[in-house]
Amino acid sequence: MTRELKALTSIIDSLGPPRKVPSHPPKYRRASVAVIIRVRPDRTQTSSNLSAPPVQAIEQPESLEEFFGQPWVRSGTPEILFIERATRKTDRWSGHVALPGGKQELHEDDQETAARETLEEIGLDLSDPTHFRCVGQLDDRELWTSFGRVFLMVLSPFVYIQLSPTTPPLKPQPDEVAAVHWQPLSLFLDRLETPQWTPMVINLSSKLTPRLSRTFLRGLFGTMSLHAVEMPYKPEFVLRQRQDGSKTVTVIDQAPEWDSDHRPLKLWGLTLQMIADLLELKDGPIHLDIRQKVWDSKRMRKRLDAGYLPGFSQVDMHFWVRALLKFHSWQGTEQ
C-alpha cells in the first residue's frame, strides 16, 4: 500500500466523535462543507493493452476494508476536491479556493446541508450510496469577523469517500463555482514533510475601518501576510464567457487545457485549517481537549497550518502580535 493510501486509511480510522459547537444568538447561523476524497485508478496499467477490461469495482462495498482491498484502489491515487468560487461582490469568499458547502436552511441538519449545497454547487449527489459514503466529521469551527468582534456562524465539515472508480458528471452552478480541482493527497503530505509557504497578503485597513478612512490607516496598519499552500492549477472544468450574438453566455469547458504557466491556486485561511484538521488524523485520534492545543505543543507543530502565524509589514505590530501569541502559548502549556 502506498504512503498516500496508508495516510488515508489512518485518517478515516481516526475519525471519532467530533467536537460540536452550538450556534450563538441572535441569529444562530450554521453552515456545512464536504471534504470529498476519491481514489483515481492508475490508468497506466492498462494503457498499453487496448483489450484490457475496464476497472472492476465492487458496487456498494459492505465495509471500508472491502473498499480499500480492491486492486484498483490499492494502486490508485487519493485526491481531494476543491472548488474555485465564482467572483461575486456579495460573497466575502469570492474567488477563493474552498470546499463545496454553504449555509444551513430551516429543518436541515448539518450533514443534509453539506449534501444539498454540494449538489447545488457542483452536481454531485453525496446521498447516492453507489458513489459516495460519509465516513465521519471533523470538529466544528466558529467563524468570526472584524477580529473576533462579530459572530458569523458555526461550520461543520463532513468527510466523504467516493466508492466508484469514475466520478459522476459534474454540473456546476455558474453563479457559485468558477472551476473544480482534484488535488493529490501527496501534495499535502509533501508539505508536511518539507514545509513550503507562499504569502497571502491582506490589507488590514480594509478589515478595520470604513471605506473613507482606509487610505489614511493603510500606512498606519500596513498589510498582514498569512501562510498559504500553493496548488497547481489543473481544473476538472472551467466556466468561460462567450459571445452569442449580442448576448454573453456562460459555457462549461469540460476538457480545459492545463497551462503550467497559469497562476497557482492558494489554499489558506479556514479551508487550510480544515485540511490541516484532516491530515492531523493520520497520526492517530486526537485525545486532547481543544483548549490544550497550544501553539508550541508537539502535535500542533506538525500540522499543515503550523506556520500560519501572521506576519505584518509594520515592524512594531509584527513584534507585539508575535509576543502576545507566544505569551498565550506559554499560558496554555503551563495549564
C-alpha positions as CSV (number, residue, x, y, z in Angstrom):
1,M,0.0,0.0,0.0
2,T,1.3,3.4,-0.9
3,R,2.2,6.2,1.5
4,E,-0.9,8.2,0.5
5,L,-3.3,5.2,0.9
6,K,-1.8,4.4,4.3
7,A,-2.3,8.0,5.4
8,L,-5.9,8.0,4.0
9,T,-6.9,4.8,5.9
10,S,-5.3,6.1,9.1
11,I,-7.2,9.4,8.7
12,I,-10.5,7.5,8.3
13,D,-9.8,5.1,11.1
14,S,-9.0,8.1,13.4
15,L,-12.3,10.0,12.7
16,G,-14.1,9.9,16.0
17,P,-17.0,11.8,17.6
18,P,-16.5,15.4,16.5
19,R,-16.4,18.5,18.8
20,K,-19.9,20.0,18.3
21,V,-20.3,23.7,18.8
22,P,-23.7,25.3,19.5
23,S,-24.7,28.3,17.5
24,H,-24.6,31.8,19.0
25,P,-27.5,34.2,19.4
26,P,-29.1,36.2,18.0
27,K,-29.1,34.5,14.5
28,Y,-27.9,31.0,15.3
29,R,-26.3,30.6,11.9
30,R,-24.8,27.3,10.8
31,A,-23.1,26.1,7.6
32,S,-21.6,22.8,6.4
33,V,-18.9,21.8,3.9
34,A,-18.0,18.5,2.3
35,V,-14.4,17.1,2.2
36,I,-14.7,14.8,-0.8
37,I,-11.9,12.2,-1.4
38,R,-11.6,9.9,-4.3
39,V,-9.1,7.3,-5.4
40,R,-8.2,7.8,-9.0
41,P,-7.3,4.5,-10.7
42,D,-3.9,4.0,-12.2
43,R,-4.7,4.0,-15.9
44,T,-1.1,3.4,-16.9
45,Q,-1.5,-0.3,-16.0
46,T,-4.0,-0.8,-18.9
47,S,-3.0,2.0,-21.3
48,S,-0.6,-0.3,-23.2
49,N,-3.2,-3.0,-23.6
50,L,-6.2,-1.8,-25.5
51,S,-8.1,-5.0,-25.0
52,A,-7.8,-4.8,-21.2
53,P,-11.1,-4.9,-19.4
54,P,-12.4,-1.8,-17.6
55,V,-11.8,-1.3,-13.9
56,Q,-13.8,-3.9,-11.9
57,A,-15.2,-2.3,-8.8
58,I,-17.4,-3.7,-6.0
59,E,-20.8,-1.9,-6.0
60,Q,-21.6,-0.6,-2.6
61,P,-18.9,-2.4,-0.6
62,E,-20.1,-3.6,2.8
63,S,-17.1,-2.1,4.6
64,L,-14.2,0.3,4.1
65,E,-11.9,-2.7,4.4
66,E,-13.5,-4.3,1.4
67,F,-13.3,-1.0,-0.5
68,F,-9.6,-0.5,0.2
69,G,-8.9,-4.1,-0.6
70,Q,-9.8,-3.7,-4.3
71,P,-6.9,-3.8,-6.7
72,W,-7.8,-0.6,-8.4
73,V,-7.9,1.2,-5.1
74,R,-4.6,-0.3,-3.8
75,S,-2.8,1.0,-6.9
76,G,-4.7,4.3,-7.1
77,T,-4.0,7.9,-6.2
78,P,-6.1,9.6,-3.4
79,E,-7.3,13.1,-4.3
80,I,-9.3,15.8,-2.5
81,L,-11.9,18.0,-4.3
82,F,-11.7,21.8,-4.1
83,I,-13.8,24.4,-5.8
84,E,-12.7,27.9,-7.0
85,R,-15.5,30.2,-6.1
86,A,-17.0,32.5,-8.8
87,T,-16.3,36.2,-8.4
88,R,-19.2,38.0,-6.8
89,K,-19.4,41.3,-4.9
90,T,-21.9,39.8,-2.4
91,D,-19.7,36.9,-1.5
92,R,-17.0,37.5,1.1
93,W,-15.1,34.4,-0.1
94,S,-15.4,35.4,-3.8
95,G,-12.7,33.9,-6.0
96,H,-11.2,31.8,-3.1
97,V,-10.3,28.2,-3.1
98,A,-12.9,26.4,-0.9
99,L,-14.7,23.2,-0.1
100,P,-18.2,22.7,-1.5
101,G,-20.8,23.8,1.0
102,G,-22.9,26.6,2.3
103,K,-25.4,27.9,4.9
104,Q,-28.0,25.7,6.6
105,E,-31.7,26.1,5.7
106,L,-34.7,25.5,8.0
107,H,-35.4,21.9,9.1
108,E,-32.0,20.7,7.9
109,D,-29.3,19.0,10.0
110,D,-25.6,19.7,9.4
111,Q,-25.0,16.7,7.1
112,E,-28.1,17.4,5.0
113,T,-26.8,20.9,4.4
114,A,-23.4,19.6,3.2
115,A,-25.1,17.2,0.8
116,R,-27.6,19.8,-0.6
117,E,-25.0,22.5,-1.1
118,T,-22.7,20.1,-2.9
119,L,-25.5,19.0,-5.2
120,E,-26.4,22.6,-5.9
121,E,-22.9,23.9,-6.5
122,I,-21.2,21.1,-8.5
123,G,-24.0,18.5,-9.1
124,L,-22.5,15.6,-7.1
125,D,-25.2,13.7,-5.1
126,L,-23.5,12.7,-1.9
127,S,-26.6,10.8,-0.8
128,D,-26.2,8.3,-3.6
129,P,-24.8,5.2,-1.9
130,T,-23.5,3.7,-5.1
131,H,-20.9,6.5,-5.4
132,F,-20.3,8.1,-2.0
133,R,-20.2,7.3,1.7
134,C,-19.9,9.7,4.6
135,V,-17.0,8.3,6.8
136,G,-17.1,10.9,9.6
137,Q,-17.0,14.5,10.6
138,L,-14.3,16.9,11.6
139,D,-14.6,19.3,14.6
140,D,-17.0,22.2,14.2
141,R,-15.4,25.6,13.8
142,E,-16.7,29.0,14.8
143,L,-16.4,31.8,12.2
144,W,-15.9,35.3,13.4
145,T,-15.2,38.6,11.6
146,S,-13.8,42.0,12.5
147,F,-11.1,40.4,14.5
148,G,-13.4,38.3,16.7
149,R,-16.0,41.0,17.4
150,V,-18.9,39.7,15.2
151,F,-20.0,36.1,15.2
152,L,-20.8,34.8,11.7
153,M,-21.7,31.1,12.0
154,V,-20.6,27.6,13.1
155,L,-19.1,25.5,10.3
156,S,-19.4,21.7,10.2
157,P,-17.1,19.7,7.9
158,F,-18.1,16.2,6.7
159,V,-15.7,13.7,5.1
160,Y,-16.9,11.6,2.2
161,I,-15.2,8.9,0.2
162,Q,-16.0,8.2,-3.4
163,L,-16.7,4.4,-3.7
164,S,-16.7,4.2,-7.5
165,P,-13.6,4.5,-9.8
166,T,-15.4,7.0,-12.0
167,T,-16.7,10.4,-10.7
168,P,-20.2,11.2,-11.8
169,P,-20.5,14.1,-14.3
170,L,-20.1,17.5,-12.7
171,K,-22.9,20.0,-13.1
172,P,-21.5,23.3,-11.8
173,Q,-23.6,26.3,-10.8
174,P,-22.1,29.2,-12.7
175,D,-23.1,31.8,-10.1
176,E,-21.3,29.8,-7.4
177,V,-18.4,28.0,-8.9
178,A,-15.7,29.0,-11.5
179,A,-13.7,25.7,-11.6
180,V,-13.3,22.4,-9.8
181,H,-9.9,20.9,-8.9
182,W,-8.9,17.5,-7.7
183,Q,-5.6,17.8,-5.8
184,P,-3.5,14.8,-4.9
185,L,-3.2,13.9,-1.2
186,S,0.6,13.5,-1.8
187,L,0.9,17.3,-2.3
188,F,-0.2,17.9,1.3
189,L,1.9,15.0,2.7
190,D,4.9,16.5,1.0
191,R,4.2,19.9,2.6
192,L,4.1,18.2,6.0
193,E,7.5,16.7,5.4
194,T,9.0,19.8,3.8
195,P,7.1,23.0,4.6
196,Q,6.9,25.4,1.7
197,W,4.8,28.5,2.1
198,T,3.6,31.3,-0.1
199,P,2.4,34.6,1.5
200,M,-1.3,35.6,1.2
201,V,-1.2,39.4,1.7
202,I,-4.2,41.2,3.2
203,N,-4.8,44.9,3.6
204,L,-5.6,45.4,7.3
205,S,-7.2,48.8,6.9
206,S,-10.0,47.2,4.8
207,K,-10.9,44.9,7.7
208,L,-10.9,47.5,10.4
209,T,-12.2,50.8,9.1
210,P,-14.9,52.4,7.0
211,R,-14.0,52.9,3.3
212,L,-13.3,56.7,3.7
213,S,-10.7,56.0,6.4
214,R,-8.8,53.2,4.7
215,T,-6.4,55.4,2.7
216,F,-5.1,57.1,5.9
217,L,-4.9,54.0,8.0
218,R,-3.3,51.8,5.3
219,G,0.0,53.4,6.2
220,L,-0.6,53.1,9.9
221,F,-1.5,49.4,9.9
222,G,0.2,48.2,6.8
223,T,-0.5,44.7,5.5
224,M,-0.8,41.3,7.1
225,S,0.7,38.2,5.5
226,L,-0.8,34.7,6.1
227,H,0.8,31.5,5.0
228,A,-0.7,29.7,2.1
229,V,-0.1,26.4,0.3
230,E,0.3,26.6,-3.4
231,M,-1.6,24.1,-5.5
232,P,-1.2,23.5,-9.3
233,Y,-4.0,24.9,-11.5
234,K,-5.4,21.7,-13.0
235,P,-9.2,22.2,-13.3
236,E,-11.6,19.4,-14.0
237,F,-13.7,22.1,-15.9
238,V,-13.7,25.8,-16.3
239,L,-16.6,28.2,-16.8
240,R,-16.0,30.5,-19.7
241,Q,-17.8,33.6,-21.0
242,R,-18.6,33.6,-24.7
243,Q,-20.5,36.0,-27.1
244,D,-23.6,34.6,-28.6
245,G,-24.7,37.4,-30.9
246,S,-25.5,40.3,-28.7
247,K,-25.6,38.2,-25.5
248,T,-22.8,37.0,-23.2
249,V,-23.4,33.4,-22.2
250,T,-21.6,31.1,-19.8
251,V,-20.4,27.7,-21.1
252,I,-18.8,24.8,-19.4
253,D,-15.4,23.7,-20.8
254,Q,-15.3,20.1,-19.6
255,A,-11.9,19.4,-21.1
256,P,-9.7,22.5,-20.4
257,E,-6.1,22.6,-21.3
258,W,-3.7,22.6,-18.4
259,D,-1.5,25.6,-18.5
260,S,1.6,25.1,-16.4
261,D,2.3,28.8,-16.5
262,H,-1.2,29.7,-15.1
263,R,-1.2,31.3,-11.6
264,P,-1.2,28.6,-8.9
265,L,-4.1,28.2,-6.5
266,K,-3.6,29.3,-2.9
267,L,-5.0,27.3,-0.1
268,W,-5.2,29.4,3.0
269,G,-7.3,30.6,5.9
270,L,-10.2,28.5,7.1
271,T,-10.0,25.9,4.3
272,L,-6.3,25.3,5.0
273,Q,-7.2,24.8,8.7
274,M,-9.9,22.2,7.9
275,I,-7.5,20.3,5.6
276,A,-4.9,20.5,8.5
277,D,-7.5,19.1,10.8
278,L,-8.0,16.2,8.4
279,L,-4.3,15.5,7.9
280,E,-3.6,15.7,11.6
281,L,-5.6,12.5,12.0
282,K,-3.0,10.5,10.0
283,D,-1.0,10.3,13.3
284,G,-4.0,8.8,15.2
285,P,-7.1,10.1,17.0
286,I,-6.9,13.3,18.9
287,H,-7.5,12.8,22.6
288,L,-6.6,16.3,23.8
289,D,-9.2,18.9,24.6
290,I,-9.3,21.8,22.1
291,R,-8.1,24.2,24.8
292,Q,-4.9,22.2,25.2
293,K,-4.0,22.7,21.5
294,V,-1.5,25.5,22.1
295,W,0.9,27.0,19.6
296,D,4.1,25.2,20.8
297,S,2.6,21.8,21.6
298,K,4.4,19.0,19.8
299,R,1.4,17.8,17.8
300,M,0.4,21.4,16.7
301,R,3.9,22.0,15.3
302,K,3.3,19.0,12.9
303,R,0.1,20.4,11.5
304,L,-0.2,21.6,7.9
305,D,-1.1,25.0,9.1
306,A,1.5,25.1,11.8
307,G,3.2,28.1,10.2
308,Y,0.2,30.2,9.8
309,L,1.1,32.8,12.4
310,P,0.5,36.1,10.7
311,G,3.3,38.5,9.7
312,F,3.0,42.3,9.4
313,S,4.6,44.9,7.3
314,Q,4.8,47.2,10.2
315,V,7.7,46.1,12.5
316,D,6.2,47.2,15.8
317,M,2.8,45.5,15.1
318,H,4.7,42.3,14.0
319,F,6.6,42.3,17.3
320,W,3.7,42.8,19.6
321,V,1.4,40.3,17.9
322,R,4.0,37.6,17.9
323,A,4.8,38.4,21.6
324,L,1.1,38.1,22.5
325,L,0.8,34.8,20.7
326,K,3.9,33.4,22.4
327,F,2.5,34.5,25.8
328,H,-0.8,32.8,25.0
329,S,1.1,29.7,24.0
330,W,3.2,29.7,27.3
331,Q,0.0,30.1,29.4
332,G,-1.6,27.1,27.6
333,T,1.5,25.0,28.2
334,E,1.5,25.8,31.9
335,Q,-2.1,24.9,32.3
